[in-house]
Amino acid sequence: MKKILLLLVLALIAAAALGRWMAADSGYLLLVRGNWEMDTTLGFAVLVTVLAAVALVVATLILNGLWQLAEPVRATRRFRQSVARRRLKSGLVLLVDGDIKKAERLLSAAGREGDWPLAAWLLAAECARERGDGEALEQYLGEASADRRGLLMSGLMRARFALDDGQPEQARHELEALLKQAPNNRRVLTLYADVLDRLHDWPALCDLIPRLRKVLDEQSVARRERRAWLARVQEVAQKPGFNDAESRAAELRRLWKSVPVALKNDPAMKARYAGFLAQLGQGKVALGLVREQLGKEWDDRLPTVLEAIDDVPPDDLLQVLEGWLAERPGNAAVLITAGRVALKARLWGKAQSFFEAAANSSQSATALAELARLYRALGDHGKADQALERRVSRLDSELPSLPMPN
């Protein structure tokens, strides 16, 4: 459109300039051939020439259109394409309506005769997939792959079908081939991330995050990244066949250095890392991490890490927990953790008071269960039964209201 407007402006400028030139001096033109001669002004001759050129162009366009309508070969091709378009449209409607066999027949015919075969072959592949006909599915996808633009789409369909069939390895193979052709394709990268998630290949998914950030919104990428790193920390900490706690803790610390800075400050990530360090005999390090993070921002998931610490005296841990309780009295997470640490210290009365405070402050089902267990161990079965009843009532309150037998 911009080019056409520019040409029109240039034509108007040229016409204005020519008009001014002709107005200054109309000129004189004499044509002589044998005994025939014609004289006229130069302006009139130029006008006639321009009109003749325009008439010639218009006549050429009209005759060309008439020839295309009248030519048998093109007329036949246009008829076939028109029929194929109707088949494509009808096939799509039938596919949506669930008439798979008829839809597949129309769509495959549209793929052979139509001027847009890619859509027809891909929809026919969906029909074959619905029928469970693997041979026909491969045939249609092969036809779609013959189109330059269809190679990517057919590969994506193969990968998606393989993933739906519970064959993520096959889907991964398809997608890795597609990534070589289209390394920044949004759909390929998204499906590849889903496949890596299904395979629990967390290192590969973490490596893919920078490429995902180029094509996906930050929120969805952040969720994937957080899930991948949380799982990766757990995978390293719980690696099977690796019984040396010290070596496993060293590997976990090396991995932590690779965690993105933003995730290192995530409470869930810090709690998981510190918790595994505590389980691997690095309780002092874990306690330092928890205290440092809680000094920046409080989160109830962090105090529970202290339950797993065995290489720090329980009395020292209780002092830390009681300091937090002084700042946040009635915090159920800290109270339950303090009760469990008190049990490790064999301070039964203190543990009981912590669990009772947690149960009274929040009616926590966990606190009530711990309290019932402690009462029963102390031989106070009446209080144990009361705590269990309170726990059941707490759980009942979370159930939907439904008719019950009398």
C-alpha positions in Angstrom: 0.0 0.0 0.0 2.8 2.4 0.8 4.5 1.8 -2.5 1.2 2.4 -4.4 0.7 5.7 -2.6 4.3 6.7 -3.3 3.8 5.9 -7.0 0.6 7.9 -7.1 2.3 10.9 -5.5 5.2 10.7 -8.0 2.7 10.5 -10.9 0.8 13.5 -9.7 4.0 15.5 -9.3 5.1 14.5 -12.8 1.7 15.3 -14.2 1.8 18.8 -12.6 5.3 19.4 -13.8 4.3 18.3 -17.3 1.2 20.5 -17.3 3.2 23.6 -16.3 5.7 22.9 -19.0 3.0 22.4 -21.6 1.1 25.5 -20.4 4.2 27.6 -21.0 4.5 26.3 -24.6 2.0 23.8 -26.1 4.5 22.9 -28.9 3.7 21.8 -32.4 3.8 18.2 -33.9 3.7 17.4 -37.6 3.4 13.7 -38.9 4.0 13.1 -42.6 3.8 9.8 -44.5 3.6 10.0 -48.3 0.7 12.2 -49.2 -0.7 12.0 -45.7 0.1 14.5 -43.0 -1.3 15.4 -39.6 -0.4 18.3 -37.4 -1.4 18.8 -33.7 -0.1 20.2 -30.5 2.5 18.3 -28.5 0.2 18.2 -25.4 -2.6 16.6 -27.3 -0.3 14.0 -28.7 1.1 13.1 -25.3 -2.4 12.8 -23.9 -3.5 10.5 -26.7 -0.4 8.3 -26.1 -1.1 8.0 -22.4 -4.7 7.1 -22.9 -3.7 4.5 -25.5 -1.2 2.9 -23.1 -3.9 2.7 -20.4 -6.4 1.2 -22.8 -3.8 -1.4 -23.8 -3.1 -2.4 -20.2 -6.9 -2.7 -19.4 -7.6 -4.7 -22.5 -4.7 -7.1 -21.7 -6.0 -7.7 -18.2 -9.5 -8.4 -19.4 -8.4 -10.7 -22.2 -6.1 -12.6 -19.8 -9.0 -13.1 -17.4 -11.3 -14.3 -20.2 -8.5 -16.7 -21.4 -8.1 -18.2 -17.9 -11.9 -18.7 -17.6 -12.1 -20.3 -21.1 -8.9 -22.5 -21.0 -10.0 -26.1 -20.3 -7.0 -27.1 -18.2 -7.2 -24.2 -15.8 -11.0 -24.4 -15.6 -10.7 -28.1 -14.6 -8.0 -27.4 -12.0 -10.2 -24.6 -10.5 -13.1 -26.9 -10.3 -11.1 -29.6 -8.6 -9.7 -27.1 -6.1 -13.2 -25.8 -5.4 -14.4 -29.3 -4.7 -11.4 -29.9 -2.5 -12.0 -26.8 -0.5 -15.6 -27.9 0.1 -14.3 -31.4 1.2 -11.8 -29.8 3.5 -14.5 -27.7 5.2 -16.9 -30.6 5.4 -14.3 -33.0 6.7 -13.3 -30.6 9.5 -17.0 -30.2 10.5 -17.4 -34.0 10.5 -14.3 -34.5 12.5 -15.6 -32.1 15.2 -19.0 -33.9 15.1 -17.3 -37.3 15.6 -18.0 -38.8 12.2 -14.4 -40.0 11.9 -14.5 -42.3 8.9 -16.4 -40.0 6.6 -14.3 -37.1 7.7 -11.1 -39.0 7.0 -12.3 -39.9 3.5 -13.1 -36.3 2.6 -9.9 -35.0 4.1 -7.7 -37.4 2.3 -9.4 -36.6 -1.0 -8.9 -32.9 -0.2 -5.2 -33.5 0.4 -4.8 -35.2 -3.0 -6.7 -32.6 -5.0 -6.7 -29.3 -3.0 -4.6 -26.2 -3.2 -3.9 -26.4 0.6 -3.0 -30.1 1.2 -1.1 -29.6 4.4 -4.2 -28.8 6.5 -6.1 -31.7 4.9 -3.3 -34.3 5.6 -2.8 -33.2 9.2 -6.6 -33.4 9.9 -6.7 -36.8 8.2 -3.9 -37.9 10.5 -6.1 -36.8 13.5 -8.8 -39.0 12.1 -6.5 -42.0 11.7 -5.3 -41.4 15.3 -8.9 -41.5 16.5 -9.4 -44.8 14.7 -6.2 -46.2 16.0 -4.9 -46.9 12.5 -1.1 -46.5 12.8 -0.4 -47.3 9.2 -2.8 -44.7 7.9 -1.5 -42.2 10.4 2.1 -42.6 9.2 0.9 -42.4 5.6 -0.9 -39.1 6.2 2.0 -37.6 8.2 4.4 -38.7 5.5 2.2 -36.8 2.9 2.2 -33.8 5.2 6.0 -34.0 5.6 6.4 -33.7 1.8 5.3 -30.0 2.2 8.1 -27.7 3.2 6.0 -26.2 6.0 4.6 -29.6 6.9 7.8 -31.2 8.1 7.6 -29.3 11.4 3.9 -29.8 11.9 4.0 -33.5 11.2 7.0 -33.9 13.6 5.1 -32.1 16.3 2.1 -34.3 15.8 4.2 -37.5 16.0 5.8 -36.2 19.2 2.5 -35.3 20.8 1.0 -38.7 19.9 4.0 -40.5 21.3 3.7 -38.5 24.5 0.0 -39.2 24.8 0.8 -43.0 24.3 3.2 -43.0 27.2 6.3 -43.1 25.0 8.2 -39.9 26.1 11.6 -41.3 24.8 10.2 -41.5 21.3 8.7 -38.0 21.6 12.1 -36.7 22.8 13.8 -38.2 19.7 11.3 -36.5 17.4 11.6 -33.2 19.1 15.4 -33.1 19.2 15.4 -33.6 15.5 12.9 -30.7 15.1 15.0 -28.4 17.4 17.9 -28.7 14.9 15.6 -27.3 12.2 13.7 -24.7 14.3 15.7 -24.0 17.5 13.5 -21.2 18.7 10.1 -22.5 17.7 7.7 -21.9 20.6 5.6 -25.0 20.2 8.6 -27.3 19.8 10.3 -25.9 22.9 7.2 -26.1 25.0 6.5 -29.7 24.1 10.1 -30.6 24.6 10.0 -29.1 28.1 6.9 -31.2 28.8 8.7 -34.3 27.6 11.7 -33.6 29.8 9.4 -33.1 32.8 7.7 -36.4 32.0 11.1 -38.1 31.8 12.3 -36.4 35.0 15.4 -35.3 33.2 15.9 -32.2 35.4 19.4 -31.3 34.3 18.3 -31.1 30.7 15.2 -29.1 31.7 17.3 -26.6 33.7 19.6 -26.2 30.7 16.6 -25.5 28.5 15.3 -22.7 30.7 17.2 -19.8 29.0 15.8 -20.8 25.6 12.3 -21.1 27.0 12.6 -17.5 28.4 12.9 -16.3 24.8 9.5 -17.6 23.7 7.4 -18.0 26.8 6.1 -15.6 29.5 8.3 -15.2 32.5 5.7 -16.6 35.0 5.3 -20.0 33.3 9.1 -20.3 32.8 9.6 -19.4 36.5 7.2 -22.2 37.5 9.1 -24.7 35.3 12.4 -23.6 36.6 11.4 -23.8 40.2 10.0 -27.3 39.8 13.0 -28.5 38.0 15.5 -27.2 40.5 13.5 -28.5 43.5 13.4 -31.9 41.9 17.1 -31.8 41.0 18.1 -31.0 44.6 16.0 -33.9 45.8 17.4 -36.2 43.1 21.0 -35.5 44.1 20.3 -35.8 47.8 18.4 -39.1 47.4 20.5 -40.6 44.7 20.2 -44.5 45.0 23.2 -46.6 45.6 25.1 -43.6 47.1 25.5 -44.4 50.8 28.3 -42.0 51.7 26.5 -39.1 53.4 29.5 -36.9 53.4 30.2 -37.3 49.6 26.5 -36.9 48.9 26.4 -33.7 50.9 29.5 -32.4 49.0 27.8 -33.1 45.7 24.7 -31.3 46.9 26.7 -28.3 47.9 28.3 -28.2 44.4 24.9 -28.4 42.8 23.7 -25.5 45.0 26.3 -23.2 43.5 24.6 -23.7 40.1 21.1 -22.8 41.4 20.0 -19.4 40.1 20.4 -16.6 42.6 16.6 -15.8 42.6 15.8 -19.5 43.5 18.5 -19.6 46.3 16.3 -17.1 48.1 13.1 -19.0 47.5 11.9 -20.3 50.9 10.8 -23.7 49.6 14.1 -24.2 47.8 16.1 -23.1 50.8 14.1 -25.3 53.1 14.6 -28.4 50.9 18.3 -27.8 50.5 18.8 -27.2 54.2 16.6 -30.2 55.1 18.7 -32.5 53.0 21.9 -31.1 54.4 20.5 -31.9 57.9 19.6 -35.4 56.9 23.2 -35.9 55.5 24.8 -34.8 58.8 25.3 -31.2 58.0 23.0 -29.9 60.7 25.1 -26.9 61.7 25.2 -25.7 58.1 21.5 -26.2 57.7 20.8 -24.3 60.9 22.9 -21.4 59.7 21.0 -21.3 56.4 17.6 -21.4 58.1 18.5 -18.6 60.5 20.0 -16.5 57.8 16.9 -16.8 55.6 14.4 -16.2 58.4 16.4 -13.1 59.3 15.5 -11.8 55.8 12.0 -13.1 55.5 9.8 -15.3 57.7 8.4 -18.5 56.2 6.8 -21.4 58.1 8.4 -24.0 55.9 11.9 -23.2 57.3 11.6 -23.9 61.0 10.7 -27.6 60.3 14.2 -28.2 59.0 15.4 -28.3 62.7 13.5 -31.5 63.2 16.0 -33.3 60.9 19.1 -32.0 62.7 20.9 -34.6 64.8 24.4 -33.2 65.1 23.4 -30.1 67.1 22.3 -30.7 70.8 18.5 -30.6 71.1 18.8 -28.1 73.9 20.6 -25.6 71.6 17.9 -26.1 69.0 15.2 -25.5 71.6 16.8 -22.2 72.5 16.6 -21.1 68.9 13.0 -22.2 68.6 12.0 -20.5 71.8 13.6 -17.3 70.5 11.4 -17.5 67.4 8.3 -18.2 69.6 9.1 -15.1 71.6 8.8 -13.1 68.4 5.8 -15.1 67.0 3.8 -16.6 69.9 1.3 -19.2 68.9 3.0 -20.0 65.6 1.9 -23.6 65.0 4.8 -24.6 62.7 7.4 -23.5 65.3 5.4 -25.0 68.2 5.2 -28.4 66.5 8.9 -28.4 65.6 9.7 -27.4 69.2 7.6 -30.3 70.5 9.4 -32.8 68.3 12.8 -31.4 69.2 11.8 -31.6 72.9 10.9 -35.3 72.3 14.5 -35.8 71.0 15.7 -34.2 74.2 13.4 -36.5 76.2 11.7 -33.5 77.8 8.2 -35.0 77.8 6.5 -32.2 79.7 8.0 -29.6 77.5 7.0 -31.4 74.4 3.4 -31.8 75.7 3.1 -28.1 76.4 4.4 -27.2 72.9 1.9 -29.6 71.3 -1.0 -28.4 73.4 -0.2 -24.8 72.5 -0.1 -25.7 68.8 -3.4 -27.6 69.1 -5.1 -24.7 70.9 -3.8 -22.0 68.7 -4.6 -23.5 65.3 -6.4 -26.8 65.8 -3.6 -28.3 63.7 -4.3 -32.0 62.8 -0.6 -32.7 63.0 -0.3 -31.2 66.5 -3.3 -33.2 67.7 -1.9 -36.4 66.3 1.5 -35.8 68.0 -0.4 -34.9 71.2 -2.4 -38.1 71.1 0.7 -40.2 70.5 2.5 -38.6 73.5 -0.5 -38.9 75.8 -0.8 -42.6 74.9 2.9 -43.2 75.5 2.6 -41.5 78.9 -0.3 -43.8 79.8 -3.0 -41.1 79.7 -5.4 -42.9 77.4 -8.4 -40.6 78.1 -6.5 -37.5 77.0 -5.2 -39.4 74.0 -8.7 -40.4 72.9 -9.8 -36.8 73.4 -7.0 -35.5 71.2 -7.9 -38.1 68.5 -11.5 -37.0 68.6 -10.5 -33.4 68.2 -8.3 -34.4 65.3 -11.1 -36.3 63.6 -13.5 -33.4 64.1 -10.8 -31.1 62.5 -10.6 -33.4 59.5 -14.4 -33.7 59.3 -14.8 -30.0 59.1 -12.8 -30.0 55.9 -15.1 -32.6 54.2 -18.0 -31.6 52.0 -21.5 -31.7 53.4 -23.1 -35.0 52.2 -26.1 -37.1 53.3 -25.1 -39.7 55.9 -27.0 -42.8 57.3 -28.9 -42.3 60.6 
